[in-house]
């Protein structure tokens, strides 16, 4: 084999390895070690509505009001930094009976990070949640769904469960363009045990907020009952 071919072969292997690792880092239903849950196997028509980011001063109250109006529990994967800035809003989520989860402190992509960095992002957020009175088990959701080696290792080492999702309407521009298309996507793709991901805490997510009533009503019409992620996990079929 010529030197040029050898170099080409090595470069090809490197490129394929990088691409493979990048795809692995973003997998919704697989990680190297530890427990990852993207959907739960269940015979019951149960479904979990989850929100990432926040809380924020501007939109927490309106989101909670919509959930209360429809008598729906949800799981809020919040960032520690925003809990620290808006503790009253975090307490409102807790007081309304919803579940809180850890979405890191500052929302970085937790790939190619040191164990010390990952530990700080996770532990500071857990501490912020405990400080506002949250006493239940704290599930973790990786920012952007990204994880590779160190993050799953740390989660397993500390006995934490990582939660992703199987329904993400905001990922595709043609779906995220309107409340109607968001709601239609969620309703059409829902399965028993599904975990829905939405972002509703920022001004840029107006269509997702507007989609909430249609999502809730549409899934209830299909016989679904909304539960928190922890309740969903407790009802999985072994």
N, C-alpha and C positions, 0 to 999 in steps of 0.2 A: 504494500500500500504506500502510495506517495505521501510525502510530508503534507501536501495540500489537502489530500483526502483525510489524513489523520486529524489535521486541525479542524476540518469541516465536521468530522464525526464528533470530536470533542465538543465543539460549539453547539452542535445539534443536541447532544445529550444535556448540555448545560441549559439550553433554551427550554427543552422539554421538561427538565426537572423544575425550572423556575415556574413554568406555566402550570405544571401539575401541583406544585406547592401552593400557588396562588388560588387555584380552583379548590384545593383542599381547605385552605384557610377560610373560604367563604361558604363551605358546605353547610346547608341548613340542618342536615340530619346525620352528620358524622363528625366526630373528633377523635384524635389519637387515643386519649385515655379519658376516663371519667364518664359520668352520666350526662348525656345531652338529650333533651326532649324537644322535638319539633311538632309532634302530634301524639295523641294518646289513643291506643286501641281500646275502644269501649263499645259495648252493645247498646248503650243508652245514647239518646240524642242530646248530648251535652257539648257545649262549645265555649271557648274562652276568648273574651275580648281583651286585648292588651294594648297599652299605650306606651310609647317610648318618649323619654326626655321630660323636661320640666321637673317640678311644677313651675308655673309662671303666674305672676300676679294678674295678668290680663285675662287668661282663658281658663284657669282652674275652676272658677265658680260656674261658668256656663256649661262646661263639660259635666261637672258633678250634677248640675240641675237636670240635664238631659237624662243622665243615668238614673237619677232619682225618679223622674217622671215616668220612666219605663220600668222601674224596679229591677234594674240590671246591675249585678256586681261586675267589677272589672279588676284587672291587675295593671298597676302603674309601675313601669320600670323607670325609675327616676335617677337623675344624676346627683351625686352627693353635693356638688358645688351649688346646684340650684336649690336643693333642700336647705343648704346652709344659708343661702340668700333669702329664700322664701319659706321659712319654717312654718308660718301660719297656714300657708296653702297646703303644705305637706300634712299638717295636722287635720285640715279639713278633709283631705282624702281618707285619712285614717278614721276620722270620726264618722264618715259616711259609710264605713264598713267595707271599704275596698282593700285589696291586697297591695302591698308595696314591694317592689323588687329593686335590686341593685343593678344599675346600668353604668357603673364606673363613676369616678369622681368628675373627670373632665371630658369624657367622651372621646378618647383617642382610639385609633385603630390599634388593638392590642396584639400586634404581630411584630416580631423582632424587637421585643421589649425585654428589659432585664427582669429577673424575679423580684428585685426590690421595687421597681417601678410598678409592676402589676400588683404586688402586695399592697402598696400604698394606695393605689386607685380603688382597690376593693375594700380594704379595711377602713379607710377614711369614710367611705360611703356607708358601710354597715354602721359605723359609729354615729354618723349623722342621722340615720334612721332610728337607731336606738335612742338618740338624744331627744327626738320628738315623740317618743313613747311607743314605738313599734316593737312588739314583743314576739311576733311570730317568726317562723323560719324564713330566712331571706334567700330567695332564689336569685340567680345572676343571669343577666342577658348581656352578651358581648356587644359593644358598639359596632354598628354596621354588620353584625353577625360574624365578625372576623376573629379567628383564633387559629393557632397552629400548634406549637409545642409547649411553650412555657405556660401560657394561660390555662389550657386544660390540665397540665400537670399540677399547677397551683390549686385549681378548683378541686381536683381529686384529693390532693394532699390535705386540704382543709375541710373536706366533706361537703362541698357545695355542689348543687345541681345547676347545670347550664340550660337555659330555656331559649329556644329560637322560635320558629313559627313555620306554618305551611301555607298561609294565605297572606300575601303582601301586595295589595292592589296599587300602592303608591310607587312601586318599582318601575312600572311601565307608563311612559308619558301618555299614551293613548287611553289608558285606564284612569290615570290620576287627573285627567283634564277636567272632570266634573264630578259633582256629588253623585249624579245618576250612574255614571259608568263605574265609579268606585263601589257603590252599593250593589250594582248588578254583578260585578266581578266576585265580590265576597259571597253573595247569595248563591251564585252558580257553582262556586268551587267549594262550598262548605261541605264537610263530612263530619260524622260523629267523632268527637275528639279533636277537632281542628283548633288551632291557635291562630287567631287573627292579629296581625300587626297593623297598627295605625299610629300616626303622629298627629296630635291635635293641640299641642301647647303653644304653637307659634302662629303669627299672622299669616305666614306663607301656607298654612295648612287649613285654610278656610273651607275648601271643598271637602276635606276629610271630616271636619266638624259637621258640616251640613249633611254629610252622608249618614251620620250616626242614626238618626231616627229611622231612615229607610232600611238600613242594615238590621237594626234591632227588630223592627216590625216584620221585615221579610223573613228573617230566620225564625222568629216566633211563629209565623204562619206555617212554616215548614215543620213545626213541632219541636224546635230546639229550645233547650233551657240554658241560660247563660250561667256560668260558674267561674270562680277564680281559677287560676292555673293550679294552685295547690289542691283545690277540690277536684279538678279534672284528673290530676295525677292519682288522687285517692280512689277514683272510680275507674281506673284502667283495668282492663281484663288481663289477668296474668297468663 
